[in-house]
Amino acid sequence: MAKQHNAAFEMQRLHGMGEGVYREVMKDTSIPVRVYAPVGEHRDLLAYLVRRLLENGANSSFVHQLTDEAVDVGLLLASPLQPADAPSLALPQALHGPGRANSRGVDLACLAERAPLEQAVQSTRFDPVPLATPNNVADAMARLHTGFAAWNHTPLTERAAVLRRAADALELRLPEFCGLLVKEAHKTLGDCVAEVREAVDFCRYYADQAELRLAPQALPGPTGESNELRLHGRGVFVCISPWNFPLAIFAGQVVAALVAGNSVAAKPAEQTPAVAERMVALLHEAGVPADALALLHGPGETIGAALVAHTHTAGVCFTGSTAVAKIINRTLAAKDGPIVPLIAETGGINAMVVDSSALPEQVTDAVVQSAFRSAGQRCSALRLLCVHEGIADGVIEMIRGALSELRVDDPALLATDVGPVIDDEAFEGITRHIARLRQEAALIGSAPASTAVPRLVAPIAFELPRISDVKQEIFGPVLHVVRWGGDVNEVMNQINALGYGLTLGIQTRIDSRALRLAQAARIGNVYVNRNMIGAVVGVQPFGGEGLSGTGPKAGGPHYLYRFCAEQTLTINTAAAGGNAALLAGLPA
């Protein structure tokens, strides 16, 4: 068949298997073949070889059925995605069910799919975003305060439709926004694609959630009376977003506030205003009125502070440091007038607990992704690895080897694993912390770093004696490792005592232990036997507790409620002469 169709593929098999088939194939030397021969120690290879043997020897295996003359050719060639006796598996776009389309991704290994992104990176240019002034803040807040009523009274279905149009437009313009994210936020191509997808998911998810949860709800009551619970916007919501997710978090905050009926004053991070400006323009094009959404770019100490303290501010949504969140909280508490809600998602000293039953290879993969992807500049990133003393030496050696393989370079290059940190201030702060650790801790290893671009921090890991030695969050690719022995519950107590509660990783093959530790953790997101980053909208609602935030969780079913005010409407229908519905239901 390969010869007849001149097919552009090769035949592959594992050494020791499929020899009979290959003898036939290799009679024609024009057909390319490949034999895989795993090389390594018995301890490493045995599990792999047994897994292959079980797969190939299973009754449902193609290799097994190929030699069974009783198996019909049509059955042999049937697609495993559409089995005849069971519903077909959901394809990627339908993963979230029939109501919400999953955002489309990009296969960066495919040149045809990657090319538009690389072209966008090369062609991306953007002008400086104008800095707002105190007068701009006053004018914008007055305009948004006036525009709130009309937007709030826009039917909920229409507000949701605006978000869906914005999602579709953003998905079509993925290369454009990826180019911006590479140039302004210094993100790798993989991180750019993931961020655009997250912003698309936020728009679609909150549109669905608004129609499901914010519509008027009839409540029970006595005859002759109707009761209804209604939700509406609070007024002008101030949304302050960070630079590490300048599109996804920015968009998620803004569209959540908008779909709930609020007008929005959006203040992006000082480092990444161009991405935010482009997203605001897209939302206006999708149908958000000009007097319902305004962008105000400037320093947090002046523009951010003025927005928070403004008399028209009816709510604040903030993602950033714990210290700034506390300043915002005190400012709101000191204001005259209504009590203003604060939605805050802050950082954390995120830990991963590894017991002696964990698979070292799986642990290492999860650690490298969690601690070093995005140059460690994620709120959820792993900062503290607590590994059992029984396997610590092996795990640390694997981490050292993995570090040496990371490529730290220009984020526009496909081969780059880790790009630069966001700015000079971040670079200097991380560098000072690393210098201190070199004096106080034992170096495990670091990645080689290029000198081709500025502000590259080579991912690095140190071993410390105690969990309590980790005093603060370092927002960069720095991993702190601590060995533990004895009672794992005491390890969890020490992690809780740090006061932060954003993400936790657990690596164990003992299910009951994983569930017990998760229950004991005062932490918002717990990940078992996987990495700790990349929460998916509507799948892993994200947000912490304690020093890590107020909740509710972004991308979750409770988020929109905090942007709303509630009203109960009770009508005495008997005052009009009786309950007509009741009378109509009586027998003649």
C-alpha positions in Angstrom: 0.0 0.0 0.0 2.8 2.4 0.8 4.5 1.7 -2.5 1.2 2.0 -4.5 0.3 5.4 -3.0 3.8 6.8 -2.8 2.9 7.7 0.8 5.0 10.2 2.7 5.4 8.3 5.9 7.7 5.7 7.5 7.0 2.4 9.3 8.1 2.3 12.9 8.3 -0.5 15.5 9.9 -1.1 18.9 12.9 -3.5 18.9 11.7 -7.0 19.6 8.1 -6.5 18.3 6.5 -6.5 14.9 9.3 -8.4 13.3 7.1 -10.4 10.9 5.5 -7.2 9.5 8.8 -5.6 9.0 10.3 -8.5 7.1 7.6 -7.9 4.5 7.9 -4.2 4.5 11.7 -4.3 4.1 11.5 -6.4 1.0 10.9 -3.1 -0.8 13.9 -0.8 0.0 12.0 2.3 -1.1 9.8 2.3 2.0 11.5 4.0 5.0 11.5 2.1 8.2 12.7 2.8 11.8 13.3 0.6 14.7 13.3 2.1 18.2 15.7 0.5 20.7 15.4 2.0 24.2 18.7 2.3 26.0 19.2 2.6 29.7 19.3 0.9 33.0 17.0 -1.9 33.9 15.3 0.2 36.6 14.4 2.9 34.1 13.4 0.7 31.2 11.4 -2.1 32.8 8.3 0.0 33.4 8.4 1.4 29.8 8.8 -2.0 28.2 6.1 -3.6 30.3 3.7 -0.8 29.4 4.4 -1.3 25.6 3.9 -5.1 26.1 0.6 -4.6 27.8 -0.6 -2.1 25.1 0.4 -4.3 22.2 -0.8 -7.5 23.8 -4.2 -6.2 24.8 -7.2 -7.7 23.0 -8.1 -4.3 21.6 -4.6 -3.6 20.3 -4.1 -3.1 16.6 -1.0 -5.3 16.7 -2.9 -8.1 18.4 -5.9 -7.9 16.1 -3.8 -7.7 12.9 -2.9 -11.3 13.2 -6.5 -12.5 14.0 -8.2 -13.6 10.8 -11.6 -13.4 12.6 -11.3 -9.6 12.9 -13.0 -7.9 10.0 -10.9 -5.4 8.0 -13.5 -2.7 8.5 -13.4 -3.1 12.3 -9.6 -3.1 12.2 -9.5 0.2 10.4 -12.3 1.9 12.4 -11.5 5.2 14.0 -10.9 4.8 17.8 -12.4 8.3 18.2 -15.8 7.0 17.0 -16.4 3.5 18.3 -19.5 1.9 17.0 -20.8 0.8 20.4 -20.2 4.1 22.3 -20.6 7.8 21.9 -17.7 9.5 20.2 -15.1 11.2 22.3 -15.5 15.0 22.5 -13.2 16.8 20.1 -11.1 19.7 21.4 -13.5 22.5 20.6 -16.4 20.6 22.3 -14.5 19.8 25.5 -16.6 22.2 27.6 -19.9 20.7 26.3 -22.4 22.0 23.8 -22.9 25.4 25.3 -19.4 26.9 25.2 -16.8 26.4 22.5 -13.3 25.8 23.7 -10.7 28.3 22.5 -8.7 27.3 19.5 -5.0 26.5 20.0 -2.0 26.5 17.7 0.4 23.6 17.0 3.7 25.4 17.2 5.5 22.4 15.9 3.6 22.9 12.6 5.3 25.4 10.4 2.1 26.4 8.6 0.4 27.2 12.0 3.5 28.9 13.5 4.3 31.1 10.6 1.5 33.7 11.2 2.7 34.1 14.8 6.3 34.6 13.7 5.3 37.1 11.1 3.2 39.0 13.6 6.2 39.2 16.0 8.4 40.6 13.3 5.9 43.2 12.2 4.6 44.3 15.6 5.0 47.9 16.3 3.1 49.9 18.9 3.0 53.5 20.0 3.4 54.6 23.6 0.1 54.7 25.4 -0.7 58.2 26.7 -0.3 58.6 30.5 -3.5 59.6 32.3 -3.5 62.7 34.5 -5.6 63.4 37.6 -7.9 65.5 35.3 -8.3 62.5 33.0 -9.3 60.4 36.0 -11.9 62.9 37.1 -13.4 63.2 33.6 -13.4 59.5 33.0 -15.1 58.6 36.3 -17.8 61.2 35.7 -18.4 59.8 32.2 -18.5 56.2 33.5 -20.8 57.2 36.3 -23.2 58.8 33.9 -22.9 55.9 31.4 -23.5 53.2 34.1 -27.3 53.5 34.1 -27.8 52.8 30.4 -25.3 49.9 30.3 -26.8 48.4 33.4 -30.3 48.5 31.9 -29.0 46.9 28.7 -30.7 43.5 28.6 -28.5 40.7 30.1 -28.6 38.7 26.8 -27.2 41.7 24.9 -24.4 42.2 27.3 -23.5 38.5 27.0 -23.7 38.7 23.2 -21.1 41.5 23.3 -18.7 39.3 25.2 -19.2 36.4 22.7 -18.5 38.8 19.8 -15.3 40.0 21.6 -14.2 36.3 22.1 -14.7 35.5 18.4 -12.8 38.6 17.3 -9.9 38.0 19.7 -9.6 34.4 18.5 -9.4 35.6 14.9 -6.7 38.1 15.9 -4.6 35.6 17.9 -1.4 36.3 15.9 -1.7 40.0 16.4 -2.1 39.7 20.2 0.7 37.1 20.3 3.0 39.6 18.6 2.2 42.3 21.2 2.7 39.9 24.1 6.1 38.9 22.8 7.3 42.5 22.3 5.7 44.1 25.3 5.6 41.4 27.9 8.6 39.3 26.7 6.5 36.1 26.6 7.5 32.9 24.7 5.3 31.9 21.8 3.8 29.0 23.8 2.9 31.3 26.7 1.4 33.8 24.3 -0.9 31.3 22.7 -2.1 30.1 26.1 -2.8 33.6 27.2 -4.9 34.6 24.2 -6.8 31.4 24.6 -7.5 32.1 28.3 -8.8 35.6 27.5 -11.1 34.1 24.9 -12.3 31.5 27.4 -13.0 34.2 30.0 -15.2 36.1 27.6 -17.3 33.0 26.6 -17.4 31.6 30.1 -18.6 34.8 31.8 -21.2 35.3 29.0 -22.6 31.9 29.8 -22.4 32.3 33.6 -24.2 35.7 33.4 -27.1 34.3 31.5 -27.3 31.3 33.9 -26.8 33.0 37.2 -27.7 36.7 36.9 -31.1 36.4 35.4 -34.1 37.2 37.7 -35.0 34.3 40.0 -38.6 33.6 41.2 -38.8 32.7 44.9 -41.6 30.9 46.8 -44.1 32.7 48.9 -47.7 32.7 50.1 -50.6 33.0 47.7 -51.5 36.6 46.7 -47.8 37.6 46.7 -44.9 37.3 44.1 -41.2 37.4 45.1 -38.3 37.8 42.8 -34.5 38.1 43.3 -32.8 40.4 40.9 -29.1 41.2 40.4 -27.7 44.4 38.9 -24.4 46.2 38.5 -23.0 48.3 41.4 -21.8 51.3 39.5 -18.2 52.1 38.3 -15.9 49.2 38.9 -12.1 49.9 39.0 -10.1 47.0 37.5 -6.4 47.0 38.2 -4.5 44.2 36.5 -0.8 43.0 36.5 1.9 42.7 33.9 2.4 39.0 34.1 -0.9 38.3 32.4 -1.6 41.6 30.7 -4.2 40.2 28.4 -5.9 37.3 30.2 -6.2 38.8 33.7 -7.0 42.2 32.3 -9.7 40.9 30.0 -11.1 38.5 32.7 -11.5 41.3 35.2 -13.0 43.8 32.7 -15.5 41.5 31.0 -16.7 40.1 34.3 -17.5 43.5 35.6 -19.1 44.6 32.3 -21.4 41.6 31.9 -22.7 42.1 35.5 -23.9 45.6 34.4 -21.1 47.8 35.7 -19.2 50.4 33.9 -15.4 49.9 34.1 -12.3 52.1 34.7 -9.5 49.8 33.6 -5.9 50.5 34.8 -3.4 48.1 33.3 0.1 47.5 34.7 2.6 50.3 33.9 4.8 47.8 32.0 2.1 46.5 29.6 -0.4 49.2 28.6 -0.3 48.5 24.8 -1.9 45.0 25.2 -4.6 46.5 27.4 -5.3 49.4 25.0 -5.7 46.9 22.1 -8.1 44.8 24.1 -10.2 47.8 25.1 -10.5 48.9 21.5 -11.6 45.4 20.6 -14.3 45.4 23.3 -15.6 48.8 22.0 -15.7 47.3 18.5 -17.7 44.4 19.9 -20.3 46.7 21.2 -19.3 48.1 24.7 -20.3 51.8 24.8 -17.5 54.3 25.1 -19.1 55.6 28.3 -19.1 52.1 29.9 -15.4 51.3 29.5 -12.3 53.6 29.8 -8.6 52.8 29.9 -6.5 54.9 32.3 -2.8 54.2 32.1 -0.3 55.4 34.7 1.5 54.7 37.9 -0.3 52.9 40.6 0.8 55.4 43.2 -1.0 58.2 41.4 -3.5 57.0 38.8 -4.3 53.8 40.6 -4.6 55.5 44.0 -6.9 58.2 42.5 -9.2 55.6 41.0 -9.5 53.6 44.2 -10.2 56.7 46.3 -12.7 58.3 43.9 -16.2 59.0 45.2 -17.8 57.2 42.2 -15.8 54.0 42.7 -18.4 51.3 43.6 -16.0 48.3 43.6 -12.4 47.4 43.0 -11.0 44.2 41.3 -7.2 43.9 41.8 -4.5 41.4 41.0 -1.0 42.0 42.3 1.1 42.0 45.4 -0.3 41.5 48.9 1.2 44.8 50.1 -0.7 46.8 47.4 -3.9 44.9 48.1 -3.6 45.9 51.8 -3.1 49.6 50.8 -6.2 49.4 48.6 -8.2 47.8 51.4 -7.2 50.6 53.8 -8.1 53.3 51.3 -11.5 51.8 50.7 -12.2 51.5 54.4 -11.3 55.1 54.9 -13.7 56.4 52.3 -17.0 58.1 53.2 -20.2 56.8 51.6 -21.1 53.2 50.7 -18.9 50.3 51.8 -17.0 49.3 48.7 -16.2 45.6 47.9 -12.7 44.5 47.1 -11.9 41.5 45.0 -8.2 40.8 45.4 -5.9 38.0 44.0 -2.4 38.2 45.3 0.8 36.1 45.4 2.0 33.2 47.4 4.9 31.1 48.6 3.5 28.1 46.7 4.8 24.7 47.8 4.9 21.2 46.4 5.0 18.3 48.8 6.7 15.1 47.5 6.5 11.9 49.4 8.7 8.8 49.0 6.1 7.0 46.8 6.2 9.7 44.1 7.6 9.0 40.7 10.8 11.0 40.4 10.5 11.6 36.6 6.9 12.9 37.0 8.0 15.1 39.9 10.9 16.6 38.0 8.7 17.4 35.0 6.1 19.1 37.2 8.8 21.0 39.1 10.5 22.4 36.0 7.2 23.5 34.5 5.8 24.9 37.7 8.9 26.8 38.9 10.5 28.0 35.7 7.9 28.4 32.9 7.2 32.1 32.2 10.5 32.8 34.0 8.7 32.0 37.3 6.6 35.1 36.8 3.2 33.5 37.6 1.2 34.0 40.8 0.8 30.2 40.9 4.5 29.3 40.3 6.3 26.8 42.5 8.6 28.5 45.1 9.1 25.8 47.7 9.7 22.2 47.0 9.4 19.9 50.0 10.8 16.4 49.0 11.0 13.4 51.2 14.5 12.5 52.4 14.2 9.0 51.0 14.1 10.1 47.4 15.6 13.6 47.7 19.0 12.8 46.3 17.6 11.3 43.1 15.0 14.0 42.6 17.6 16.8 43.2 19.9 15.2 40.7 17.2 15.0 38.1 16.3 18.7 38.7 19.9 19.6 38.2 20.0 17.8 34.9 16.8 19.3 33.8 18.0 22.8 34.6 21.1 22.3 32.4 18.8 21.5 29.4 16.7 24.6 29.6 17.3 27.3 26.9 17.2 30.8 28.3 17.1 33.2 25.4 15.0 35.5 23.1 11.3 34.8 23.7 10.6 35.2 20.0 12.6 32.0 19.2 10.6 28.8 19.2 13.4 26.9 20.9 13.4 29.3 23.9 12.1 27.8 27.2 12.6 30.8 29.4 12.6 34.4 28.4 13.6 37.6 30.3 12.0 39.0 33.4 9.7 42.0 32.9 11.9 45.0 33.8 15.1 46.2 35.4 13.6 46.5 38.8 12.5 42.9 38.8 15.9 41.8 37.4 17.8 43.6 40.1 15.5 42.3 42.9 15.8 38.7 41.8 19.6 39.0 41.3 20.0 40.3 44.9 18.0 37.4 46.2 20.1 34.9 44.3 23.3 36.5 45.6 22.0 36.2 49.2 21.1 32.5 48.6 24.5 31.8 47.3 25.9 32.9 50.7 23.2 31.2 52.8 22.0 28.1 51.0 23.5 25.1 49.0 23.4 25.6 45.2 21.7 22.7 43.4 22.2 23.9 39.9 21.2 26.5 37.3 20.5 26.8 33.6 22.9 28.3 31.1 21.7 31.7 30.0 22.3 33.6 26.7 23.6 37.1 26.7 21.8 38.0 23.5 18.9 39.8 25.2 18.8 41.8 28.4 17.3 40.9 31.8 17.7 37.1 31.4 17.7 35.3 34.8 18.9 31.7 34.5 16.5 29.4 36.4 18.3 28.3 39.6 17.6 26.0 42.5 19.0 26.1 46.1 18.6 23.7 49.1 17.6 25.2 52.4 17.5 23.5 55.9 14.0 24.5 56.9 10.6 25.5 55.4 10.6 28.6 57.7 13.8 29.8 55.9 11.6 30.9 53.0 10.4 34.3 54.2 8.9 35.9 51.1 7.7 35.4 47.5 10.4 35.9 44.9 8.7 36.6 41.6 11.2 34.9 39.3 12.8 31.5 38.3 14.2 30.7 41.7 13.4 27.4 43.4 13.9 26.7 47.1 14.2 23.0 48.1 13.8 21.5 51.6 14.1 17.9 52.6 11.6 16.4 55.1 11.2 13.2 57.1 8.8 12.0 59.7 5.2 13.2 59.7 3.9 14.7 56.5 1.1 16.3 58.4 3.6 18.5 60.2 5.0 19.5 56.8 1.5 20.7 55.8 1.2 22.6 59.1 4.4 24.5 58.4 3.2 25.4 54.9 -0.1 26.7 56.3 1.9 28.7 58.9 3.5 30.7 56.1 0.1 32.5 55.8 -0.2 32.3 52.0 -2.8 30.1 50.4 -2.7 30.3 46.6 -1.5 27.0 45.1 -0.2 23.7 46.4 1.2 20.6 44.6 1.1 17.1 46.0 3.1 14.3 44.5 2.2 10.8 45.9 0.9 7.5 44.8 -1.1 7.1 48.0 -4.6 8.4 47.2 -5.7 8.7 50.8 -2.7 10.8 51.7 -3.3 13.2 48.8 -6.9 13.7 49.9 -5.9 14.1 53.5 -3.3 16.8 52.7 -5.7 18.6 50.4 -8.3 18.7 53.2 -5.8 20.0 55.7 -4.4 22.7 53.3 -5.7 26.2 53.7 -4.9 26.8 50.1 -7.1 27.8 47.2 -5.9 25.5 44.4 -4.4 22.0 45.1 -2.9 20.0 42.3 -2.2 16.3 42.7 0.4 14.5 40.6 0.7 17.3 37.9 2.1 20.8 37.6 0.7 23.7 39.5 0.2 26.3 36.8 -2.1 27.0 33.9 -5.5 26.9 35.5 -8.2 26.6 32.8 -11.2 28.8 32.9 -14.3 27.0 34.1 -12.3 23.9 34.8 -9.9 25.0 37.6 -11.4 28.2 39.1 -8.4 30.2 40.4 -7.8 32.2 43.5 -6.4 31.9 47.0 -7.1 32.7 50.7 -5.2 34.2 53.6 -2.4 36.5 52.3 -3.2 35.2 48.8 -6.5 36.9 48.2 -10.1 37.5 49.1 -11.9 35.3 46.6 -14.2 34.5 44.8 -12.3 32.5 42.3 -11.7 33.9 38.8 -13.1 31.6 36.1 -15.5 29.9 38.6 -19.3 29.9 39.1 -19.2 32.3 42.1 -17.1 35.1 40.6 -19.8 37.3 39.0 -21.9 37.6 42.1 -19.2 39.8 43.8 -19.7 42.3 41.0 -23.4 42.6 41.6 -25.8 44.2 44.0 -29.0 42.3 44.9 -32.6 43.4 45.0 -35.6 41.4 46.3 -38.9 42.6 44.7 -42.1 41.6 46.6 -45.5 42.4 45.1 -48.8 42.0 46.9 -50.9 40.7 44.0 -53.9 40.4 46.2 -54.1 44.2 46.4 -55.4 44.2 42.8 -58.4 42.2 43.9 -57.2 38.7 44.3 -54.8 36.1 43.0 -56.0 35.5 39.4 -53.7 32.5 38.9 -55.0 30.8 42.0 -58.6 31.4 40.9 -57.9 30.1 37.5 -56.6 26.9 39.0 -59.8 26.1 41.0 -62.3 23.6 39.8 -65.4 25.0 38.2 
